[in-house]
Amino acid sequence: MATTIATLTEKTDGSLEGVFATIRVNAPIALIPNANKASEEAPDYRIIHRKTGFEIGAGWNRISRQTGEEYISTKLEAPEIGVIFGNVAPAHGGEPGKKVILWNSPA
């Protein structure tokens, strides 16, 4: 079972905006394309807290080995949550422009 930790909406500029929510956190976030990507290892997206402007994570474009489809692998980090890994996926119901971040359980 996949756990949704964020709901997102695609914007025309390539960014995604929405809310990151867990039991302890409810934060407005944005995944902003990294225009200054300096190396192949650098993230493709910066994850920003929309109210404070603080960077709280990053995202990398990946291709699924099973399906060949592209997705964004994310890493969010803050003192109150530690480190959380997830993947951006289409939202349930298939509504165009709607995405979610699904938590990757470490187990």
Secondary structure, DSSP 8 states (H G I E B T S, - for coil): --EEEEEEEE-TTS-EEEEEE-SS-EEEEEEEE-TT--STTS-SEEEEETTT--EEEEEEEEE-TTT--EEEEEEEEETTTEEEEEEEEE-TT--TTEEEEEE----
